[in-house]
Amino acid sequence: MCFILNTLAKKKSKMSVTSGNHLPPGPDTLSYEAYRKKRRQQMGIKEETLVNAARAFAKAGNSSIQWGVALDMNWNGLQAIQGVLYLMTLTGNLDVPGGNTLAEPASFMGKWRYDTHMQIPEEIYENRIGNKEFPFFNYGLMACSPDNTLEYFELQQPYPVKMVWSNSQNPLANAAPVPKRWYEAFKKIEFWVSQEVFMTPTVSAYADIVLPVATFAEHDGIVIPHFGRNSAFLGAVNHCIERVGECKSDLEICFDLGKRLNPKAWPWETVSDFFTEQIQSKTGLTYPELQDKVVQQQKYVYKKYEKGMLCADGEPGFQTLTGLIELKATVFEDWGEDPLPYFKEPPHSPYSTPELYAEYPLVLTTGGRKFTSFHSEHRQIPSLRQITPWPTVEIHPDTAEDLCHAS
């Protein structure tokens, strides 16, 4: 990524960019050329190919880059995403037609997600699990660090965790890299409430109370892109079958609980009233009107940074400490992190652990998707499991042939 950035930076003579020559932190004192050569060797990609790829993207006109869990879950995910954002910036593809669009600071449900933060006293918010160890994670997400959460559950320190309220989670079976530790840690939870559609292994093992959740076909809701942060379109989910038993939607369950714990934070009488308040200022529609229309495609405003639509003070620019789009992230420095993107080899790789690689010469990449399931969901449904009954492995034919000969 640093190599591609450097190539593009040389083409943009009017822009001062330092990230192209940036070396990763550490004891090594390689020159830039030596570092670049080393990275090319590790990637297994010819320099000419990288140069051509950088220039092809830069000359392609309005273009966009889409990323998913391959970057989000990467060992260097934050720095890799920095690099992707810089590629968008250097090529002039931010918030232009055909490029990567930017959301307004508050749009649809995304605003409400962050408004809920204001309901939590700051002293409690600051004591979230992992808040000090992972400031980046806690800056962007109102959640706890999973790694630290496991340690808190195990040690019950620095404060005991006595209750868990889980929503559509099955960590014991599929979300825990160390399931035996989680299994023992969960035993220390005194009271567990779960909202679920299915009786998963985790629910069956630990839940004291199970609140049945309505499926998408049984409740009304809203479809929004990117967690409600980008207001490109809005859709209504209209129930089409009668509910089974006493199930309720997730939001209805939250209503019932919220009105008991903090009525001021839940002033709406119905879920429909809540949705109307969230969408009406942007769309001019009430929720019942959206249900009739089904989909609302929003009028989109490009180059919002020129019109003061990204900053709280209404001034042109970006919602950063400098008001500029930063190739050097100043907020990172406040957290003691390098403000420029860098590459750090994973703890287990052909280069970090060559002895292990010699014994196990294949690198596994997981996360491939099947249309019958999403992550671990729906694998227990017979009609869907019949389509893809077994896990699959994709391997290069040459590698497979070599393994056959070796065996």
URJO-V696032 format. One record per backbone hydrogen bond with DSSP energy under -1.0 kcal/mol. CO is the residue of the C=O (numbers start at 1). NH is the residue of the N-H. If there is no record, write none. Layout:
BEGIN
co->CO nh->NH
co->CO nh->NH
END
This chain:
BEGIN
co->1 nh->5
co->2 nh->6
co->3 nh->7
co->4 nh->8
co->5 nh->9
co->6 nh->10
co->8 nh->12
co->11 nh->13
co->12 nh->15
co->19 nh->22
co->31 nh->35
co->32 nh->36
co->33 nh->37
co->34 nh->38
co->35 nh->39
co->36 nh->40
co->37 nh->41
co->38 nh->42
co->39 nh->43
co->40 nh->44
co->40 nh->45
co->46 nh->50
co->47 nh->51
co->48 nh->52
co->49 nh->53
co->50 nh->54
co->51 nh->55
co->52 nh->56
co->53 nh->57
co->54 nh->58
co->55 nh->59
co->68 nh->71
co->68 nh->72
co->69 nh->73
co->71 nh->74
co->74 nh->77
co->76 nh->80
co->77 nh->81
co->78 nh->82
co->79 nh->83
co->80 nh->84
co->81 nh->85
co->82 nh->86
co->83 nh->87
co->84 nh->88
co->85 nh->89
co->86 nh->90
co->87 nh->91
co->88 nh->93
co->89 nh->92
co->93 nh->100
co->95 nh->303
co->96 nh->99
co->100 nh->95
co->107 nh->110
co->108 nh->111
co->109 nh->113
co->110 nh->114
co->111 nh->115
co->112 nh->116
co->115 nh->118
co->116 nh->119
co->117 nh->120
co->121 nh->125
co->122 nh->126
co->125 nh->128
co->128 nh->131
co->129 nh->145
co->130 nh->134
co->134 nh->138
co->135 nh->139
co->136 nh->140
co->137 nh->141
co->141 nh->143
co->145 nh->149
co->146 nh->150
co->147 nh->151
co->148 nh->152
co->149 nh->153
co->150 nh->154
co->151 nh->155
co->152 nh->156
co->162 nh->191
co->164 nh->193
co->166 nh->195
co->170 nh->174
co->178 nh->182
co->179 nh->183
co->180 nh->184
co->181 nh->185
co->182 nh->186
co->185 nh->188
co->186 nh->189
co->191 nh->164
co->192 nh->208
co->192 nh->209
co->193 nh->166
co->194 nh->211
co->195 nh->168
co->196 nh->213
co->198 nh->200
co->200 nh->204
co->201 nh->205
co->202 nh->206
co->203 nh->207
co->209 nh->194
co->211 nh->196
co->212 nh->248
co->215 nh->218
co->217 nh->240
co->217 nh->241
co->221 nh->237
co->223 nh->235
co->225 nh->228
co->226 nh->229
co->232 nh->298
co->234 nh->296
co->235 nh->223
co->237 nh->221
co->244 nh->247
co->248 nh->214
co->249 nh->253
co->250 nh->254
co->251 nh->255
co->252 nh->256
co->253 nh->257
co->254 nh->258
co->255 nh->259
co->257 nh->261
co->258 nh->262
co->262 nh->265
co->263 nh->266
co->270 nh->274
co->271 nh->275
co->272 nh->276
co->273 nh->277
co->274 nh->278
co->275 nh->279
co->276 nh->280
co->279 nh->283
co->280 nh->284
co->286 nh->290
co->287 nh->291
co->288 nh->292
co->289 nh->293
co->290 nh->294
co->293 nh->295
co->294 nh->236
co->296 nh->234
co->303 nh->306
co->304 nh->307
co->304 nh->309
co->305 nh->317
co->311 nh->314
co->318 nh->320
co->323 nh->318
co->332 nh->335
co->332 nh->337
co->333 nh->336
co->339 nh->329
co->349 nh->353
co->353 nh->357
co->354 nh->358
co->355 nh->359
co->356 nh->360
co->370 nh->373
co->374 nh->377
co->378 nh->381
co->381 nh->385
co->382 nh->386
co->384 nh->388
co->396 nh->400
co->397 nh->401
co->398 nh->402
co->399 nh->403
co->400 nh->404
co->401 nh->405
co->402 nh->406
co->403 nh->407
END
